Amino acid sequence: MYAPKIPCVPGYEIAGVVDAIGADVTGFAVGERVAALTVYGGFAEVLVREAEHFLPIPDGVSDRDAAAVILNYVTAWQMIHRVAKVQAGRTALVTGAAGGVGTAALQLLKLAGVKAYGAASAAKHDIVRSLGAAPIDYRAGPIDRLTRSLEPDGVDYVFDAIGGAFISPCIGALRRGGMLVAFGFLGAPGKLGQAAMFANIFIGSRLRGRHGKFYGITMLYRKNPQPLREDLPKIFALLAEKKIDPLVSRTFSLLEAKQALEVLAAGSVEGKIVLTEG
C-alpha cells in the first residue's frame, strides 16, 4: 500500500555507499556507507532519495549485516520497547519465531530479560532454542492451550505475525491484563478478513480483559521517521558489540532477486536473505 503501482522496483531496505550528494545536502560525504528503510526501490544499482532517509553505518558493522537488520530488528525493537514496553522478568510468546522478525524478537527479548516462547514448526525448533527461547509446535494444537501448558496463567505479551483466525487463540494465550501486539497481516484474507482481524485485536481483546495493539513499521515511519532514526543506531551498536546475530541464511546477487523471492515465499528460510552486488 506504500509502494507505487506495479510495475515498480521492490526492495524494502538497503545498505550502500554515497555516490553523489545534492547541492544543499550536509552531513554526508561521498564514499560514506549508509543505510535506509526504502519500502520500495532497494533492488537497484542506484537509488536516489532525500537525505533524511539515510543513516550512517558505523565501523564494525558490515554492509551485509546492516542491510539484514533494518526492517526486521527495528520492527522487533519498536514492538518490544515502544509498543509493549516490556519489563524484565515477564514472559512472551512470539509466533513465526524462526522468521526474520521472529528471530530478531527472540534475541531482543532475551537481552531485555524476558522469558520467551517461540511458535514454529518442529523442524525449526533448534533455531528457536539456540536463541534462548522455548519452542512450541503450533501444529500440535491450539496455541493458547499449548502456551498455557507451559505458563498456566498465560504469558504477559504475545507478538503475532500470523493474524486472521490465529488472533483469538493468541489472545487466549495471554494472562488477564496482558498485551497482544499484532503485525504482518499474513493470515487475514481480503478486506472483510482484515476488518474482522482488527475488530478482534482491538475489541475482542478488551472484552476478554486483555490489550490489543497493531504495529506497522512503515505506517509509523511515514507518520514520523524520528523513531527509526533513534532506534536503528541502537541496533547497529548491538551488532558492533556482537550482542545480536542477524542470522543471514543465504545471499544472492542482485540479478538473482527473483530466485531469492521464490526461496523466501517457500517458507523454508530461517532468518534473513540478503541481496549483494556480486
Backbone bond lengths (Angstrom), bond angles and torsions (degrees), N, CA, C in turn:
res aa  C-N    CA-C-N  psi(-1)  N-CA   C-N-CA  omega(-1)  CA-C   N-CA-C  phi
1 M - - - 1.458 - - 1.529 112.55 -
2 Y 1.346 116.53 -16.02 1.458 120.09 -178.55 1.527 112.86 -100.68
3 A 1.337 117.67 -12.64 1.459 121.42 -179.22 1.525 110.16 -90.28
4 P 1.346 117.60 161.32 1.464 119.65 174.12 1.530 110.55 -64.19
5 K 1.317 116.67 166.23 1.451 120.41 177.62 1.523 110.01 -64.98
6 I 1.331 115.86 148.37 1.458 121.58 176.25 1.532 108.65 -63.88
7 P 1.336 119.76 138.41 1.466 126.99 6.76 1.528 112.37 -82.79
8 C 1.324 115.78 136.53 1.460 121.14 173.33 1.518 107.75 -147.05
9 V 1.300 116.62 165.64 1.456 121.55 178.97 1.526 108.24 -87.54
10 P 1.339 119.58 120.14 1.461 120.84 177.71 1.522 110.98 -77.67
11 G 1.326 116.06 -177.56 1.468 120.89 179.09 1.509 110.90 122.77
12 Y 1.348 116.80 104.18 1.461 122.51 -168.36 1.523 114.23 -85.76
13 E 1.333 117.69 -22.39 1.465 121.30 -173.15 1.518 108.84 -152.47
14 I 1.324 116.15 150.79 1.472 118.77 -178.16 1.531 110.80 -144.93
15 A 1.318 114.06 154.59 1.462 122.71 165.39 1.513 106.20 -129.17
16 G 1.323 117.17 131.33 1.452 119.29 -176.80 1.509 111.78 -159.71
17 V 1.322 114.87 -166.72 1.464 122.51 -176.61 1.528 108.70 -120.21
18 V 1.317 116.47 136.12 1.462 121.20 178.14 1.526 109.32 -66.16
19 D 1.328 116.20 120.63 1.458 121.43 -178.70 1.527 111.78 -99.43
20 A 1.329 116.42 -30.35 1.468 120.98 179.93 1.524 108.26 -157.03
21 I 1.326 115.50 155.50 1.463 121.84 -176.37 1.523 109.23 -130.85
22 G 1.335 115.70 137.80 1.457 120.11 178.02 1.520 112.23 -65.89
23 A 1.314 115.10 162.16 1.467 121.30 -172.43 1.521 113.20 -60.71
24 D 1.311 117.94 -34.76 1.463 121.15 -175.33 1.533 113.71 -101.76
25 V 1.330 116.83 9.98 1.458 120.88 -175.82 1.522 110.37 -88.02
26 T 1.322 116.27 133.47 1.465 121.66 175.60 1.529 108.65 -125.80
27 G 1.330 115.47 164.12 1.458 120.38 176.02 1.509 114.95 90.44
28 F 1.328 118.43 -2.02 1.461 122.40 177.79 1.521 109.57 -130.79
29 A 1.323 115.37 158.72 1.457 121.11 178.38 1.517 109.45 -133.83
30 V 1.314 116.82 145.88 1.463 120.99 175.59 1.529 108.70 -59.05
31 G 1.316 116.51 133.86 1.457 121.77 -177.89 1.519 114.13 94.10
32 E 1.337 117.26 -9.59 1.463 121.10 -179.99 1.523 110.19 -74.24
33 R 1.329 116.36 141.26 1.460 121.08 177.16 1.531 109.73 -84.29
34 V 1.327 115.84 132.85 1.460 120.55 -176.97 1.523 109.97 -138.87
35 A 1.327 114.87 162.04 1.464 122.22 177.60 1.513 108.81 -131.20
36 A 1.348 115.56 158.73 1.462 119.23 179.22 1.516 110.42 -158.65
37 L 1.329 115.67 149.58 1.457 122.89 167.30 1.524 105.62 -89.75
38 T 1.330 116.18 105.79 1.468 119.92 -171.75 1.524 112.77 -92.50
39 V 1.340 117.32 -29.73 1.467 124.95 -176.04 1.535 111.14 72.87
40 Y 1.305 117.73 -43.28 1.456 122.55 172.12 1.524 107.53 -150.33
41 G 1.340 116.13 160.53 1.462 120.75 175.99 1.506 115.06 92.88
42 G 1.330 118.25 -1.99 1.461 120.52 -175.49 1.520 114.24 -73.52
43 F 1.325 118.43 -22.93 1.466 121.37 -179.94 1.530 109.37 -84.43
44 A 1.303 116.83 58.55 1.462 121.54 -176.46 1.517 110.06 -142.27
45 E 1.306 115.65 156.00 1.465 120.44 177.67 1.527 111.20 -75.39
46 V 1.332 116.12 -31.34 1.461 121.15 -179.93 1.529 108.28 -133.53
47 L 1.317 115.89 135.81 1.463 121.58 179.47 1.524 108.87 -129.80
48 V 1.329 116.77 130.97 1.458 121.91 178.31 1.523 108.39 -115.96
49 R 1.328 116.53 117.89 1.464 122.11 178.08 1.525 109.19 -142.63
50 E 1.334 116.17 166.07 1.458 120.48 175.52 1.529 109.67 -63.14
51 A 1.312 115.86 147.98 1.465 121.58 -175.92 1.523 112.58 -60.75
52 E 1.329 117.05 -27.36 1.467 120.60 -176.45 1.528 113.04 -63.72
53 H 1.339 116.89 -16.85 1.456 120.29 -178.14 1.532 113.33 -84.91
54 F 1.324 117.54 -9.85 1.457 120.16 -173.27 1.525 112.05 -104.72
55 L 1.339 114.26 145.17 1.461 121.65 176.29 1.527 108.68 -130.74
56 P 1.322 117.74 143.53 1.470 119.45 -178.76 1.520 112.07 -69.46
57 I 1.328 115.92 145.56 1.462 122.12 174.15 1.529 107.35 -95.07
58 P 1.324 118.41 122.87 1.472 119.73 -176.50 1.520 112.77 -74.70
59 D 1.326 115.45 159.19 1.456 120.40 172.65 1.523 108.68 -59.43
60 G 1.296 116.37 145.72 1.458 120.26 -178.81 1.512 113.37 93.11
61 V 1.332 116.86 -3.97 1.467 121.90 176.54 1.518 107.93 -120.93
62 S 1.317 116.96 120.79 1.464 121.06 -179.25 1.522 110.50 -74.41
63 D 1.333 115.26 158.91 1.462 119.50 176.40 1.529 110.68 -60.18
64 R 1.330 116.65 -40.56 1.459 120.69 -179.42 1.527 111.28 -59.97
65 D 1.323 116.23 -48.38 1.461 119.74 -178.16 1.525 111.54 -69.88
66 A 1.332 116.35 -36.13 1.467 119.55 178.15 1.529 110.39 -60.60
67 A 1.336 116.05 -45.66 1.455 119.93 -179.99 1.526 111.34 -64.47
68 A 1.331 116.37 -31.64 1.465 120.96 -174.74 1.518 113.57 -74.24
69 V 1.331 118.29 -22.13 1.468 119.34 -172.43 1.525 114.77 -102.46
70 I 1.313 118.30 -13.42 1.470 119.72 -171.15 1.527 111.77 -58.35
71 L 1.315 117.07 -57.17 1.461 120.72 -177.61 1.521 111.83 -74.23
72 N 1.332 116.54 -53.98 1.468 120.23 -171.80 1.521 113.20 -67.69
73 Y 1.313 117.25 -46.29 1.460 119.34 -173.45 1.519 112.64 -80.41
74 V 1.315 117.75 -34.04 1.462 118.06 174.77 1.527 109.51 -68.25
75 T 1.339 117.11 -38.91 1.467 119.89 174.48 1.521 110.12 -56.56
76 A 1.336 117.08 -52.27 1.466 120.86 -178.11 1.522 111.16 -62.91
77 W 1.315 117.37 -43.10 1.470 121.09 -178.74 1.526 111.25 -61.44
78 Q 1.329 115.80 -46.60 1.462 118.94 -176.72 1.515 112.15 -69.48
79 M 1.347 117.85 -36.19 1.459 119.71 175.38 1.520 110.92 -63.53
80 I 1.324 115.85 -42.87 1.458 121.31 -175.07 1.521 111.69 -73.03
81 H 1.336 116.51 -46.26 1.467 119.85 -170.85 1.521 114.47 -101.03
82 R 1.325 118.41 -29.79 1.464 119.54 -178.69 1.530 112.64 -95.43
83 V 1.335 116.81 -34.21 1.461 119.81 -177.48 1.529 110.83 -94.53
84 A 1.331 116.78 -61.09 1.469 119.90 -178.03 1.527 112.59 -77.26
85 K 1.336 117.23 -28.01 1.469 122.24 -178.09 1.530 110.22 50.55
86 V 1.337 113.70 58.73 1.463 120.14 -172.80 1.525 111.61 -63.32
87 Q 1.325 114.45 156.22 1.456 122.09 177.28 1.523 109.20 -120.48
88 A 1.308 116.82 142.97 1.460 121.90 177.88 1.517 110.29 -59.68
89 G 1.326 115.45 145.22 1.450 120.48 179.66 1.515 114.19 90.03
90 R 1.336 117.56 -5.82 1.461 121.20 179.39 1.533 110.36 -90.95
91 T 1.332 116.77 -178.80 1.461 122.53 -177.39 1.519 110.25 -124.14
92 A 1.337 115.81 151.59 1.458 120.17 -178.04 1.519 110.64 -146.80
93 L 1.326 116.10 148.72 1.455 123.99 171.91 1.517 108.27 -114.00
94 V 1.340 116.23 132.70 1.463 122.11 177.08 1.521 107.80 -118.83
95 T 1.328 118.06 122.31 1.463 120.57 174.42 1.527 108.68 -91.62
96 G 1.330 115.81 159.75 1.463 118.64 -173.67 1.505 110.62 58.95
97 A 1.335 115.64 39.71 1.470 120.72 -166.26 1.515 114.19 -69.79
98 A 1.328 118.74 -19.50 1.460 120.50 -179.54 1.524 112.42 -94.95
99 G 1.326 117.63 0.46 1.458 121.20 178.56 1.522 111.90 -83.95
100 G 1.316 116.02 -173.80 1.457 120.77 -175.91 1.510 113.88 -61.97
101 V 1.335 117.12 -53.54 1.464 120.43 178.88 1.524 110.22 -70.43
102 G 1.326 116.87 -36.79 1.457 120.22 -179.27 1.517 112.93 -61.28
103 T 1.329 117.18 -47.66 1.460 119.83 179.57 1.527 111.03 -66.45
104 A 1.330 116.56 -34.91 1.464 119.82 175.68 1.525 110.33 -63.86
105 A 1.329 116.45 -44.23 1.465 120.54 -178.60 1.526 111.25 -63.56
106 L 1.330 117.47 -41.56 1.462 119.74 179.68 1.528 111.09 -61.16
107 Q 1.327 116.96 -41.88 1.463 119.96 179.84 1.529 111.65 -66.76
108 L 1.322 116.04 -42.56 1.465 119.31 -177.72 1.524 111.67 -72.87
109 L 1.324 118.02 -33.03 1.463 120.60 175.35 1.525 110.64 -65.35
110 K 1.316 116.73 -40.35 1.472 120.06 177.76 1.524 110.46 -61.57
111 L 1.334 116.26 -43.62 1.472 119.90 178.14 1.525 111.19 -63.88
112 A 1.324 116.76 -29.10 1.466 121.14 -179.80 1.521 112.50 -84.10
113 G 1.334 117.82 -1.58 1.462 121.03 178.76 1.512 113.76 79.45
114 V 1.344 117.07 24.25 1.459 121.93 -179.85 1.528 109.22 -102.58
115 K 1.317 117.20 132.28 1.462 122.29 175.82 1.516 108.47 -76.39
116 A 1.338 116.64 122.17 1.461 120.18 -172.50 1.516 112.30 -115.76
117 Y 1.336 114.00 145.71 1.459 123.28 170.83 1.520 106.52 -115.98
118 G 1.327 116.48 136.08 1.452 120.53 -178.66 1.507 112.10 -117.06
119 A 1.337 117.21 118.00 1.457 121.72 178.19 1.520 109.38 -85.14
120 A 1.328 115.85 120.70 1.458 121.82 -178.92 1.515 108.44 -158.40
121 S 1.331 116.36 164.75 1.463 119.40 176.08 1.525 108.97 -66.34
122 A 1.343 116.05 155.86 1.464 121.05 -174.80 1.523 112.14 -57.28
123 A 1.329 117.19 -33.35 1.463 120.90 -178.84 1.523 112.24 -64.89
124 K 1.331 116.89 -19.11 1.463 120.37 -177.13 1.529 112.87 -107.77
125 H 1.320 117.20 12.45 1.460 119.97 -177.45 1.526 112.89 -68.54
126 D 1.322 117.56 -30.10 1.473 119.39 -179.74 1.523 110.89 -62.25
127 I 1.337 116.55 -40.13 1.465 118.46 -179.32 1.520 110.41 -69.10
128 V 1.335 117.17 -34.74 1.466 120.55 177.16 1.529 109.61 -64.00
129 R 1.324 117.25 -44.58 1.470 121.16 178.40 1.520 110.90 -63.19
130 S 1.335 116.80 -39.62 1.468 120.16 -177.31 1.516 112.22 -63.73
131 L 1.334 116.82 -21.18 1.463 121.72 179.95 1.529 111.79 -96.07
132 G 1.321 116.03 9.68 1.460 120.31 173.75 1.506 115.35 86.93
133 A 1.343 117.46 13.01 1.465 120.88 -178.98 1.522 110.39 -110.48
134 A 1.320 116.21 159.86 1.460 122.09 175.54 1.521 108.38 -91.70
135 P 1.344 118.13 124.68 1.469 119.46 -177.72 1.519 113.12 -78.92
136 I 1.326 114.99 148.57 1.459 123.27 173.74 1.525 107.19 -128.88
137 D 1.319 117.17 127.43 1.459 121.63 178.36 1.535 108.54 -83.75
138 Y 1.313 116.08 102.60 1.466 120.26 -174.69 1.529 111.76 -66.26
139 R 1.336 117.69 -14.26 1.464 120.51 179.06 1.527 112.01 -84.48
140 A 1.329 117.03 -7.54 1.462 121.16 -175.69 1.523 113.40 -84.46
141 G 1.332 117.44 -6.35 1.455 120.45 179.97 1.512 110.70 157.13
142 P 1.336 117.57 -177.23 1.471 120.82 178.44 1.530 110.73 -58.84
143 I 1.327 116.62 136.44 1.460 120.28 -174.80 1.521 112.10 -65.67
144 D 1.331 118.28 -28.59 1.462 118.97 178.36 1.531 110.74 -69.29
145 R 1.336 116.85 -42.25 1.461 119.80 178.94 1.527 110.77 -66.23
146 L 1.327 117.10 -42.76 1.464 121.05 -179.61 1.525 111.22 -63.78
147 T 1.333 115.98 -40.47 1.464 119.93 -179.74 1.522 110.72 -68.23
148 R 1.323 116.53 -42.87 1.472 119.61 -177.94 1.528 112.97 -72.56
149 S 1.330 117.18 -15.70 1.459 118.31 172.43 1.531 110.75 -69.40
150 L 1.339 115.60 -21.24 1.465 121.40 178.30 1.527 111.87 -102.95
151 E 1.322 116.29 -33.86 1.466 122.68 178.29 1.529 107.25 -128.67
152 P 1.340 118.33 88.02 1.473 121.23 -172.50 1.522 114.85 -55.15
153 D 1.314 117.93 -31.55 1.461 120.49 179.65 1.520 112.74 -87.01
154 G 1.338 116.87 -4.82 1.457 121.32 -176.01 1.513 111.68 93.68
155 V 1.315 116.22 165.38 1.459 121.36 179.51 1.525 110.04 -92.17
156 D 1.334 115.31 165.85 1.462 120.04 -178.66 1.528 112.80 -82.01
157 Y 1.337 115.95 -30.67 1.464 120.07 -177.03 1.527 109.21 -138.88
158 V 1.327 116.00 144.05 1.463 121.50 168.26 1.517 107.97 -126.83
159 F 1.329 116.00 129.15 1.461 122.29 174.81 1.532 106.35 -110.88
160 D 1.343 116.01 108.58 1.460 120.62 -169.78 1.517 112.11 -114.20
161 A 1.332 115.49 122.98 1.456 121.70 179.24 1.518 112.44 -100.83
162 I 1.330 118.82 -3.13 1.461 121.45 -171.86 1.520 111.63 -91.65
163 G 1.329 117.21 -50.02 1.457 120.84 177.43 1.523 112.84 74.93
164 G 1.318 116.38 -159.90 1.445 121.99 179.20 1.514 112.38 56.83
165 A 1.341 115.17 -135.18 1.455 121.03 -178.62 1.522 112.32 -67.36
166 F 1.321 117.65 -12.65 1.464 121.58 -179.44 1.524 111.57 -75.27
167 I 1.321 117.50 -18.13 1.457 121.13 -176.45 1.519 112.01 -61.02
168 S 1.327 117.03 -45.74 1.458 119.77 -175.35 1.527 112.70 -61.23
169 P 1.341 120.42 -48.23 1.457 118.53 176.11 1.530 113.28 -66.11
170 C 1.311 117.88 -27.79 1.475 119.70 175.06 1.523 110.19 -64.87
171 I 1.323 116.98 -41.17 1.466 120.17 175.53 1.525 109.47 -61.91
172 G 1.333 115.90 -40.32 1.449 120.53 179.45 1.515 113.66 -65.73
173 A 1.325 117.44 -22.47 1.465 121.50 178.62 1.525 112.07 -77.99
174 L 1.345 116.87 -10.95 1.459 121.76 -178.03 1.530 111.91 -86.82
175 R 1.297 116.21 147.98 1.465 120.54 168.10 1.527 107.96 -71.85
176 R 1.304 117.38 162.72 1.465 120.08 174.74 1.524 108.58 -61.03
177 G 1.304 116.74 133.50 1.454 121.54 -176.68 1.515 113.70 87.52
178 G 1.352 117.19 -5.59 1.459 120.77 -179.86 1.520 112.12 -73.56
179 M 1.338 116.19 171.95 1.466 120.74 -174.49 1.518 112.14 -124.89
180 L 1.328 115.38 130.18 1.455 123.07 170.72 1.522 109.00 -98.08
181 V 1.328 116.73 128.33 1.462 121.73 171.64 1.520 106.50 -115.78
182 A 1.322 117.04 111.02 1.461 122.60 -178.03 1.517 109.89 -99.28
183 F 1.320 115.74 144.17 1.466 121.15 177.51 1.522 107.87 -157.64
184 G 1.320 117.35 154.68 1.451 119.97 170.10 1.513 116.83 107.21
185 F 1.336 119.93 -39.12 1.473 122.14 177.81 1.523 115.24 64.25
186 L 1.340 118.75 14.25 1.464 119.31 -172.02 1.517 113.21 -65.21
187 G 1.318 117.20 -25.72 1.452 118.41 -175.10 1.513 115.06 -108.69
188 A 1.321 119.61 15.90 1.463 121.63 -175.87 1.521 110.73 -106.03
189 P 1.338 120.16 104.91 1.463 122.53 -177.10 1.525 112.12 -81.33
190 G 1.319 117.70 116.03 1.451 121.82 173.63 1.517 114.52 68.42
191 K 1.326 115.12 178.66 1.461 120.62 -176.20 1.519 112.26 -65.71
192 L 1.348 117.30 -39.39 1.454 119.41 179.73 1.525 110.73 -65.98
193 G 1.335 115.86 -39.50 1.457 119.81 177.74 1.512 111.80 -64.36
194 Q 1.330 116.20 -39.87 1.467 119.81 178.49 1.521 110.65 -67.14
195 A 1.332 117.17 -40.31 1.464 120.43 179.05 1.527 110.34 -62.80
196 A 1.336 116.44 -42.22 1.463 120.14 179.14 1.527 110.49 -65.79
197 M 1.346 115.93 -38.26 1.460 119.54 179.94 1.530 110.48 -64.41
198 F 1.316 116.79 -46.03 1.460 119.55 -179.76 1.524 111.34 -64.13
199 A 1.326 117.20 -38.03 1.460 119.85 177.31 1.518 110.45 -61.88
200 N 1.322 116.43 -39.32 1.460 120.05 179.50 1.525 111.19 -69.38
201 I 1.351 116.22 -39.70 1.467 119.83 -180.00 1.526 110.64 -61.73
202 F 1.319 116.47 -50.28 1.462 119.99 -171.01 1.535 113.72 -89.52
203 I 1.320 116.19 -38.80 1.469 119.62 -175.59 1.518 111.21 -98.52
204 G 1.332 116.23 -47.42 1.456 119.78 -179.30 1.520 112.76 -58.49
205 S 1.328 116.18 -41.28 1.465 119.44 179.84 1.527 110.75 -65.35
206 R 1.322 117.07 -40.28 1.472 120.49 -179.79 1.525 111.20 -66.40
207 L 1.330 117.25 -39.49 1.459 120.72 178.96 1.527 111.45 -64.35
208 R 1.331 116.39 -23.31 1.459 121.06 179.86 1.534 111.88 -100.42
209 G 1.320 116.42 12.60 1.456 120.01 175.42 1.507 114.76 78.76
210 R 1.336 116.87 21.88 1.463 121.80 177.84 1.525 109.73 -121.43
211 H 1.326 116.37 176.07 1.460 121.13 178.51 1.527 108.71 -116.97
212 G 1.329 116.72 133.96 1.452 120.97 178.95 1.514 111.38 -120.76
213 K 1.340 115.82 133.91 1.464 120.63 177.00 1.519 109.05 -136.25
214 F 1.324 115.50 154.49 1.459 120.68 174.90 1.519 108.97 -115.83
215 Y 1.327 115.62 141.05 1.466 120.47 -179.74 1.521 109.42 -129.16
216 G 1.315 116.52 136.47 1.460 122.88 172.55 1.516 109.17 -139.64
217 I 1.316 118.03 122.19 1.458 121.07 -174.75 1.527 110.83 -63.89
218 T 1.328 117.24 -41.04 1.464 119.45 -178.27 1.523 110.98 -70.04
219 M 1.318 116.18 -40.06 1.466 120.50 177.39 1.525 110.26 -57.56
220 L 1.334 116.19 -45.23 1.457 119.91 179.52 1.522 110.95 -68.45
221 Y 1.339 116.80 -42.29 1.466 120.83 -177.31 1.525 111.44 -63.63
222 R 1.324 116.68 -40.45 1.462 119.55 179.00 1.532 111.29 -67.77
223 K 1.318 115.74 -32.31 1.460 120.00 179.16 1.519 111.18 -75.97
224 N 1.338 116.21 -41.83 1.459 121.60 -177.10 1.524 109.62 -156.19
225 P 1.328 119.52 105.55 1.464 121.53 -177.74 1.523 113.96 -73.76
226 Q 1.322 118.04 -10.97 1.460 120.29 -174.34 1.533 113.71 -61.23
227 P 1.345 119.78 -43.08 1.464 118.32 178.70 1.522 113.59 -55.58
228 L 1.328 118.32 -42.57 1.465 119.45 177.70 1.519 110.87 -65.41
229 R 1.332 117.06 -38.60 1.460 119.96 179.31 1.531 111.03 -64.87
230 E 1.321 116.59 -27.42 1.461 120.14 176.78 1.523 112.15 -82.96
231 D 1.338 116.69 -35.52 1.457 120.27 -170.11 1.530 113.97 -88.43
232 L 1.340 118.16 -34.80 1.461 119.03 -179.22 1.531 112.53 -60.62
233 P 1.336 120.25 -41.72 1.468 118.76 175.36 1.530 113.11 -59.75
234 K 1.330 117.95 -31.32 1.471 120.14 176.31 1.526 110.38 -65.60
235 I 1.320 116.13 -40.08 1.462 121.08 178.42 1.530 109.71 -66.84
236 F 1.324 117.09 -43.15 1.468 120.05 177.39 1.527 111.13 -60.31
237 A 1.324 116.97 -38.30 1.469 120.67 178.69 1.529 110.87 -64.07
238 L 1.334 117.10 -41.23 1.463 120.68 177.76 1.529 110.57 -64.90
239 L 1.326 116.44 -36.63 1.464 120.46 176.16 1.521 111.13 -63.38
240 A 1.329 115.84 -48.40 1.462 120.47 -178.74 1.520 111.62 -61.25
241 E 1.340 116.37 -33.45 1.465 121.50 179.15 1.526 112.31 -85.84
242 K 1.355 115.82 0.67 1.473 122.32 179.31 1.530 112.58 59.66
243 K 1.323 115.73 34.01 1.466 120.53 176.43 1.525 112.01 -90.33
244 I 1.328 116.68 -13.85 1.456 121.66 174.59 1.519 108.64 -133.47
245 D 1.321 115.41 156.69 1.465 122.43 178.56 1.516 107.96 -132.34
246 P 1.335 118.59 117.28 1.464 119.83 -176.16 1.519 114.50 -69.72
247 L 1.327 117.67 -5.02 1.465 121.76 174.59 1.521 111.83 53.17
248 V 1.308 115.77 55.53 1.466 120.18 176.59 1.526 107.76 -72.51
249 S 1.318 116.17 109.34 1.462 120.13 -174.81 1.519 112.63 -83.97
250 R 1.341 115.82 -32.83 1.471 119.18 -179.99 1.517 109.44 -150.19
251 T 1.321 115.71 152.58 1.462 121.55 171.21 1.527 108.32 -124.02
252 F 1.312 114.91 145.80 1.459 122.34 176.45 1.526 107.83 -129.45
253 S 1.314 116.51 155.31 1.455 119.22 173.27 1.524 109.13 -74.12
254 L 1.312 115.90 161.87 1.460 120.73 -179.72 1.523 111.33 -57.67
255 L 1.334 116.86 -35.17 1.464 120.74 179.67 1.524 112.22 -72.33
256 E 1.326 117.04 -11.96 1.460 121.35 178.49 1.530 111.73 -101.08
257 A 1.315 117.16 22.18 1.468 121.32 -176.66 1.525 111.61 -58.75
258 K 1.322 117.49 -40.50 1.466 120.56 179.76 1.526 110.41 -60.85
259 Q 1.320 117.08 -44.78 1.463 120.57 178.76 1.526 111.08 -63.62
260 A 1.329 116.58 -39.95 1.461 120.50 179.35 1.529 111.20 -62.37
261 L 1.330 116.92 -41.75 1.457 120.79 179.59 1.526 110.94 -66.97
262 E 1.322 117.36 -35.34 1.461 120.64 177.15 1.520 111.37 -65.22
263 V 1.327 116.65 -41.45 1.463 121.01 177.29 1.523 110.15 -63.47
264 L 1.333 116.35 -42.64 1.465 120.94 179.15 1.522 110.90 -63.29
265 A 1.340 116.89 -42.52 1.464 121.08 -177.96 1.523 111.95 -67.66
266 A 1.334 117.53 -24.07 1.466 121.06 -179.74 1.520 112.14 -69.52
267 G 1.334 117.53 -17.31 1.458 121.38 175.15 1.511 115.23 80.44
268 S 1.324 117.79 13.44 1.468 120.15 -177.51 1.522 112.91 -98.31
269 V 1.322 116.77 -0.76 1.463 120.17 -174.80 1.524 110.96 -79.46
270 E 1.317 116.16 132.74 1.461 122.31 172.28 1.537 106.75 -107.26
271 G 1.310 117.22 114.54 1.449 119.88 -178.66 1.516 111.88 93.70
272 K 1.327 116.87 -127.67 1.455 121.56 -166.32 1.530 112.16 -130.96
273 I 1.337 116.13 146.20 1.463 123.51 169.36 1.528 107.93 -108.76
274 V 1.324 116.43 137.26 1.468 121.27 -179.48 1.530 109.18 -126.05
275 L 1.328 116.42 136.27 1.453 122.12 172.12 1.520 109.59 -91.86
276 T 1.327 116.13 138.37 1.457 121.39 179.50 1.532 109.77 -122.58
277 E 1.307 116.16 166.20 1.478 120.14 179.48 1.520 111.86 -67.25
278 G 1.359 116.12 -36.84 1.470 119.95 -173.90 1.510 113.94 -71.14
